[in-house]
Amino acid sequence: MENKKYSQEKIDMFWKAFLRETNRNKTTKYLEVFHFELTEKWANELLRLVLIGQKRATASSLLGYEIEGERIPQVGDLSIVTDWEGVPRCVIETTEITIIPFSDITYDICKREGEDDTLESWVKGHVRFFKEEGKQLGYEFSDDMPVVFEDFEVVYQV
Protein backbone atom coordinates (compact mmCIF):
# COMPACT_ATOMS: atom_id res chain seq x y z
CA MET A 1 0.00 0.00 0.00
CA GLU A 2 1.45 3.32 -1.07
CA ASN A 3 2.23 5.59 1.85
CA LYS A 4 1.23 9.19 1.14
CA LYS A 5 2.43 10.55 4.52
CA TYR A 6 6.16 10.50 3.87
CA SER A 7 8.34 13.51 3.21
CA GLN A 8 9.83 13.28 -0.28
CA GLU A 9 12.89 15.13 1.01
CA LYS A 10 13.48 12.47 3.70
CA ILE A 11 12.95 9.69 1.17
CA ASP A 12 15.40 11.30 -1.28
CA MET A 13 18.07 11.72 1.43
CA PHE A 14 17.57 8.12 2.60
CA TRP A 15 17.78 6.78 -0.97
CA LYS A 16 20.96 8.77 -1.73
CA ALA A 17 22.55 7.41 1.47
CA PHE A 18 21.53 3.87 0.46
CA LEU A 19 23.06 4.25 -3.02
CA ARG A 20 26.27 5.77 -1.63
CA GLU A 21 26.71 3.25 1.22
CA THR A 22 26.00 0.22 -0.99
CA ASN A 23 28.06 1.49 -3.96
CA ARG A 24 25.10 1.36 -6.34
CA ASN A 25 24.71 3.37 -9.50
CA LYS A 26 23.20 6.83 -8.92
CA THR A 27 20.55 6.10 -11.55
CA THR A 28 19.15 3.11 -9.59
CA LYS A 29 15.44 3.60 -8.94
CA TYR A 30 13.09 2.17 -6.32
CA LEU A 31 9.72 0.62 -7.14
CA GLU A 32 7.73 2.05 -4.25
CA VAL A 33 7.72 3.56 -0.78
CA PHE A 34 5.29 1.87 1.60
CA HIS A 35 4.46 0.69 5.09
CA PHE A 36 2.94 -2.67 5.90
CA GLU A 37 -0.68 -3.16 6.96
CA LEU A 38 -3.56 -0.74 7.48
CA THR A 39 -3.05 0.24 11.13
CA GLU A 40 -0.24 1.94 13.04
CA LYS A 41 0.17 -0.96 15.47
CA TRP A 42 0.62 -3.59 12.74
CA ALA A 43 2.61 -1.38 10.37
CA ASN A 44 5.24 -0.81 13.06
CA GLU A 45 5.17 -4.41 14.35
CA LEU A 46 5.67 -5.89 10.87
CA LEU A 47 8.48 -3.42 10.21
CA ARG A 48 10.12 -4.60 13.45
CA LEU A 49 9.90 -8.22 12.25
CA VAL A 50 11.52 -7.21 8.94
CA LEU A 51 14.35 -5.37 10.69
CA ILE A 52 15.19 -8.36 12.93
CA GLY A 53 15.12 -10.73 9.94
CA GLN A 54 12.03 -12.69 10.97
CA LYS A 55 9.71 -11.37 8.23
CA ARG A 56 11.11 -12.19 4.77
CA ALA A 57 7.96 -12.11 2.65
CA THR A 58 4.64 -10.38 2.19
CA ALA A 59 1.31 -11.23 0.60
CA SER A 60 -0.74 -8.78 -1.46
CA SER A 61 -3.93 -8.95 -3.46
CA LEU A 62 -3.40 -9.13 -7.21
CA LEU A 63 -6.71 -7.26 -7.51
CA GLY A 64 -5.26 -4.45 -5.40
CA TYR A 65 -2.39 -3.98 -7.85
CA GLU A 66 -4.81 -4.03 -10.80
CA ILE A 67 -7.27 -1.55 -9.25
CA GLU A 68 -4.50 0.87 -8.27
CA GLY A 69 -2.81 0.53 -11.67
CA GLU A 70 0.49 -0.55 -10.11
CA ARG A 71 2.81 -3.12 -11.58
CA ILE A 72 3.50 -6.31 -9.66
CA PRO A 73 6.96 -6.38 -8.07
CA GLN A 74 9.61 -8.31 -9.98
CA VAL A 75 12.75 -10.10 -8.85
CA GLY A 76 15.46 -7.50 -8.29
CA ASP A 77 13.08 -4.62 -7.50
CA LEU A 78 14.06 -2.37 -4.62
CA SER A 79 11.48 -0.78 -2.31
CA ILE A 80 11.71 1.54 0.68
CA VAL A 81 9.82 0.42 3.79
CA THR A 82 8.76 3.10 6.25
CA ASP A 83 7.22 3.09 9.68
CA TRP A 84 3.60 4.25 10.10
CA GLU A 85 4.74 7.89 10.28
CA GLY A 86 6.48 7.62 6.92
CA VAL A 87 10.06 7.56 8.22
CA PRO A 88 12.20 5.39 5.90
CA ARG A 89 13.74 2.49 7.81
CA CYS A 90 15.04 -0.04 5.27
CA VAL A 91 15.37 -1.06 1.63
CA ILE A 92 14.16 -4.49 0.57
CA GLU A 93 15.00 -6.35 -2.62
CA THR A 94 12.45 -8.72 -4.15
CA THR A 95 13.94 -12.23 -4.48
CA GLU A 96 10.91 -14.24 -5.65
CA ILE A 97 7.32 -13.66 -6.78
CA THR A 98 4.62 -16.34 -6.67
CA ILE A 99 1.01 -15.72 -7.70
CA ILE A 100 -1.20 -18.28 -6.04
CA PRO A 101 -4.89 -18.59 -5.09
CA PHE A 102 -5.46 -17.66 -1.45
CA SER A 103 -6.80 -21.14 -0.66
CA ASP A 104 -3.62 -22.81 -2.01
CA ILE A 105 -1.27 -21.07 0.43
CA THR A 106 0.33 -23.59 2.77
CA TYR A 107 2.10 -23.10 6.07
CA ASP A 108 5.45 -23.72 4.31
CA ILE A 109 4.69 -20.68 2.17
CA CYS A 110 3.14 -18.33 4.71
CA LYS A 111 5.67 -18.98 7.48
CA ARG A 112 8.19 -16.94 5.45
CA GLU A 113 6.12 -13.90 6.40
CA GLY A 114 7.27 -14.47 9.99
CA GLU A 115 3.99 -13.33 11.52
CA ASP A 116 2.16 -16.50 12.51
CA ASP A 117 2.79 -19.84 14.23
CA THR A 118 0.03 -21.67 12.33
CA LEU A 119 -1.63 -21.61 8.93
CA GLU A 120 -4.94 -20.97 10.70
CA SER A 121 -3.74 -17.75 12.33
CA TRP A 122 -2.21 -16.58 9.03
CA VAL A 123 -5.50 -17.24 7.21
CA LYS A 124 -7.53 -15.42 9.88
CA GLY A 125 -5.28 -12.34 9.81
CA HIS A 126 -5.08 -12.18 6.03
CA VAL A 127 -8.81 -12.68 5.49
CA ARG A 128 -9.33 -9.69 7.82
CA PHE A 129 -6.71 -7.64 5.94
CA PHE A 130 -7.97 -8.49 2.45
CA LYS A 131 -11.61 -7.82 3.42
CA GLU A 132 -10.66 -4.41 4.84
CA GLU A 133 -8.41 -3.54 1.87
CA GLY A 134 -11.16 -4.74 -0.48
CA LYS A 135 -13.63 -2.31 1.12
CA GLN A 136 -11.15 0.53 0.60
CA LEU A 137 -10.18 -0.38 -2.98
CA GLY A 138 -13.41 -1.89 -4.28
CA TYR A 139 -12.81 -5.62 -4.57
CA GLU A 140 -14.35 -8.54 -2.73
CA PHE A 141 -12.26 -11.17 -0.95
CA SER A 142 -12.74 -14.80 -1.99
CA ASP A 143 -10.86 -18.02 -1.22
CA ASP A 144 -9.73 -18.31 -4.84
CA MET A 145 -8.55 -14.69 -5.02
CA PRO A 146 -5.05 -14.50 -6.54
CA VAL A 147 -2.39 -13.49 -4.01
CA VAL A 148 0.98 -12.02 -4.96
CA PHE A 149 3.41 -13.65 -2.55
CA GLU A 150 6.66 -11.66 -2.51
CA ASP A 151 9.86 -12.94 -0.92
CA PHE A 152 12.45 -10.29 -0.15
CA GLU A 153 15.65 -9.56 1.69
CA VAL A 154 16.70 -6.44 3.55
CA VAL A 155 19.64 -4.91 1.70
CA TYR A 156 19.93 -1.74 3.80
CA GLN A 157 18.61 -0.51 7.11
CA VAL A 158 19.15 2.35 9.54
N, C-alpha and C positions, 0 to 999 in steps of 0.2 A: 504494500500500500504506500503510495507516494506520500511523503511527509511535507506538507506545505508550511510548517512552522519554522523551518530552519532559516538561518541567516546565510544568504549566498556568499557573503564575505567570509564567514567562518568556514563554510564548505570549501571555498577556493583556497584558503590558507591551509586547511587540513590536506587537501588533495596535492597541493604543491609540496608540502612537507613529505607526504607519502612518496611522490615521484622522486624527490631528491634523496630521501633516506633509503629507498629501495633501488636506486640507480636505474629508474625506468625512463623511457623516452618522454620528453616534455609534451608530446602530442597524444600520449595515452589518454583515453577518455574512460569515464565510468558510465555504466548503464543507468543506474538510478541511485537516489538517496532515499532511504526509508527507515522506518522503525517497524518492529514486529508488532502484531496484534492490534486490537482496537481500544485497549484501555491502558492507562498509565502503569498500573500495577504489572500487567503482563508484558507490556513493551519493555519495561526495565528489567523484569525477571528473565525474560528470554535473552535479552542482551547480555545479562550477567552469565547465563549458561554458555553463550557463544564465547565470551571473553575468557572463560575458564576451560574451554575446549570440550565441554560436554555436549553442546548443541552443534551439530555439523551438517544439518539439513533443515529444509523448510518445505511446507506443502502449501500450494496456492491453487485457487480455482482457475481452470482454463477459461471458464466463462468470464471471470473477473478481468483477465488480460484482454479478452475479446471486446468486452463492453467498454473498457477504458482505452481501447485502441493502442495498447502497449504490446511490444514484442516479447515473446517468451525468452527468458534468459538462455544463453548458450554457453557451452563449455568454454572457459577462458574469460568470460565476462567478469568485470570488476564492479562492485557496488559498495557504496558507503552506508554503513549502518549507524543510526543515531540512537540516542536515548529518546524518551518521550518528549523532552523539551526541544529536541532538534539538534543537540550537541553531537557532532561526529565523534564516534568512539573507535571504529575499526573499518577496515576494508576487507571484504570477502571476495574470493574468486570462485566462480562456479566450476565444479569438477565433474558433475554428471547431471543429466536431466532425464527423468523418466515420466512419461505421461501414462497414467494408469487410472482405471475407474476406482472411485472411492472404495467400493465394496471389495476390491481385489488387494487392498493394502494389507500386508501382513505385519506381524510384530517385528520380523527381521528387517522390514523396510522402515517402519515408523520409529523404531528405537534409535535410529540415527539422528532423529530430531532431539533426543536427549531430554524430553519433557516428561515422559510417562514410564511407569513400571510395567504396564500391561497394555495389550491391544485395546481392551475395553475402555480404559481411561483415555487413551488417545482418541478413539472413536467418539466418545462422549464430548470431549473438549473441541474436537474439530467439527462435529455436527453443529455445536453451539456457534462456533466461529463462522462457519460457512452460511448458516441460517442468518446470522446477524449481518455479515457482509452482503449476502444476497438481498436483504431488505434495503441496504444502503445503495447497492449498485443496480438492482432490478433483475436478479435471477433467482431461481428457486432451487434449493438444495435437493438432490436425490442421491440414492445409493450408487447409481451408475454414473454420476457426474464425473467428468474427467478432472483429475488432479495433476497438477504439475509438481512433481517431487524433485526438489533441487538440492543436490549435495554440494557443499562448499567447504573451503578452508579459509581461515583467517590468515591474511598475508601481511597485515599491518594493524597495530593497535596502539592506543595511547592510554 
